[in-house]
Structures are given as structure tokens and as C-alpha cells.
């Protein structure tokens, strides 16, 4: 079955870096664009970034542009989010989500269970 | 900055019908925004209900339907059940220029 499993979350100090991962299985990973979406404690969902299926195009929310980098390794069926210069307000559950096949405008299709990132001194 | 609006809360009686909306602070929502809807219960990951305005995701009961009503996207639950008590989020695709997606603030639906 289609599955997305995030990992790599943890507690990190402000200004430091962290990389979270998302392992995909049950589908042809290299055929789908992938999103990262986050949710701060007690808050709503916020779109973070998207990467095209081939990795050639990447787009970011203004709130993370210049600090976060989305990437993927299609040979390992894995999506990444490198987060630098982390701020307290980046504290959130980070979800990876698959885009719709051939129609990225349609939003998110399948979701992972999330990984928690806490930025605190 | 684009702001997507949703009712903060709504209540419905079991078996009743409720329509949640998703609008823009400035402008009208059309099918060009490819509105989609997600259900999330506390502590759980979101679940996709509707995409491309009115297409139900696999396994979603047909009591959930999507549409455009006036100048907003809408999610209608017909015959609400207790397990539908959740938070509901819409997202709009901002495709002109740099692609990005903007979520609404979510609607907490109570079934009582």
C-alpha cells in the first residue's frame, strides 16, 4: 500500500540546522511531485515547499524561503527537507505529502504521519 | 499576502447537512484555484477528502461533496455522522506566477 514515513525530527536550538526525511513506498516515487506541510502546535496547516517529480523545480513558502531546502533521491525513494537558521516559530509537526499524478495544482493526495520539530533553547 | 478564509467553527446535528466554505479575503474562488479539502482529527495526520473542486478521494464516503457556491468553494456533508466531528481545511492553488498553495485556517466541526 502507499505509505509515507517521516523521520528525523527532534529538539534543536534556534539558529541551528536539522534535516527531516520522508521514506516512500508502495508507488513509483519518481513519478510524483512531493510537498512538505507543517502544523505549529494548536494551529492550522501551512504549506512549506514542493519539488517536482524529477527534482528540477522547487518552490517555497515565503516564511521559509532562503532557509529551507527541499530535495529528493529517487533512487532511494526518499524526500528531504533541510532546515537551516531555525527559529522558535518553526516549531511544528512536519508532514510530507504526495502530489496528485500529473496534476500538482490539485494539492496533496497521500499524507505521512508527521515528524515533530521543536526549536527551543 | 493571500488570505484564505474558513468559518472557525460549525455545528451540525447527527443526520443533518452542513456546508463549510472556503473563500478569499480579496476576490472570488473559482475552479481555477483547484480547491481541495482535508479532514484532520486531533493528533492525526490530515486525510484528503476532495480535490479539484469536487472529486472525492479514494475511499471517501459519498456523503462528502465539493462545489463552488457563489464566490467560495464549499464542502457539504449530507447525513453527518458522529465520526465526522473533526477539523476541516481547504487549500487553494495559487498558480499564477510562482506556484504555491495557501491553506485556510480550518473549521472545527462539532456533531451534536
Interface residues (C-beta under 8 A of the other chain):
Chain A: X35 X37 X44 X45 X46 X47 X50 X59 X61 X95 X97 X100 X103 X104 X105 X106 X107 X108 X109 X110 X111 X112 X113 X114
Chain B: X34 X36 X38 X40 X45 X46 X47 X48 X51 X52 X57 X87 X89 X91 X93 X95 X98 X99 X100 X101 X102 X103 X104 X105 X106
